[in-house]
Amino acid sequence: MWSVVKRDLAAVFERDPAATGLIEVLLTYSGFHAILLHRVSHGLWRLGLRLIPRWLSQIGRFLTGVEIHPAARIGPGFFIDHGMGVVIGETSEIGENVIVFQGVTLGGTGKERGKRHPTLGNHVVVGAGAKVLGPIVIGDHVKIGANSVVLRPVPAHSTVVGVPGRVIKSEVDAPETTLNHTQLPDPVNERLEALEQEVRELKKRLLQ
């Protein structure tokens, strides 16, 4: 487990320019505290214990604002930026080097048993406030825009925005773990602008 924790710690310095020192991260980064507590509670869960891991997860929720079910499987290099309001459900599976921002939910869609939470591949970025719901698979290197609601599987190397989430582009050669929210396209607005242009062209023809 120690090697996994070291990768989680390294991820903080790799992805947050505000991280300036080891002591600062260890004392003040709630996202790192949350994943550290999860590593412990998940280890106990795998030993067959139930009450103590659930108790630890609630302690983590109280201290950090991040709720991670102890049964959730999370790969190394996981980074929670700011963290407040993050919820990760029981059957969630998260690959390596994944970033989630504040307000993200990896949740279920009903009361069914079995696999009911998302599976995220490697190098996925989930923007602030995004909701990924149901037993869907999010491919490697996917970027999910802020406040998107993703209800369907997403192929690898895609960018998803909107409610419900729509794939707007696929970039196999895109840089890893980046998501510039100011540069995400707005497909609805683009379509409205195209319709307005078509209306203007039709008016011109009618007036000729």
Stockholm file with secondary structure:
# STOCKHOLM 1.0

chainA/1-208         MWSVVKRDLAAVFERDPAATGLIEVLLTYSGFHAILLHRVSHGLWRLGLRLIPRWLSQIGRFLTGVEIHPAARIGPGFFIDHGMGVVIGETSEIGENVIVFQGVTLGGTGKERGKRHPTLGNHVVVGAGAKVLGPIVIGDHVKIGANSVVLRPVPAHSTVVGVPGRVIKSEVDAPETTLNHTQLPDPVNERLEALEQEVRELKKRLLQ
#=GR chainA/1-208 SS CHHHHHHHHHHHHHHCTTCCCHHHHHHHCHHHHHHHHHHHHHHHHHTTCCHHHHHHHHHHHHHHSCEECTTCEECSSCEEESCTTCEECTTCEECSSCEEETTCEEECSSSCCSSCSCEECTTCEECTTCEEESSCEECTTCEECTTCEECSCBCTTEEEETTTTEEEEECTTCCTTCCCGGGCCCHHHHHHHHHHHHHHHHHHHHHC
#=GC SS_cons         CHHHHHHHHHHHHHHCTTCCCHHHHHHHCHHHHHHHHHHHHHHHHHTTCCHHHHHHHHHHHHHHSCEECTTCEECSSCEEESCTTCEECTTCEECSSCEEETTCEEECSSSCCSSCSCEECTTCEECTTCEEESSCEECTTCEECTTCEECSCBCTTEEEETTTTEEEEECTTCCTTCCCGGGCCCHHHHHHHHHHHHHHHHHHHHHC
//
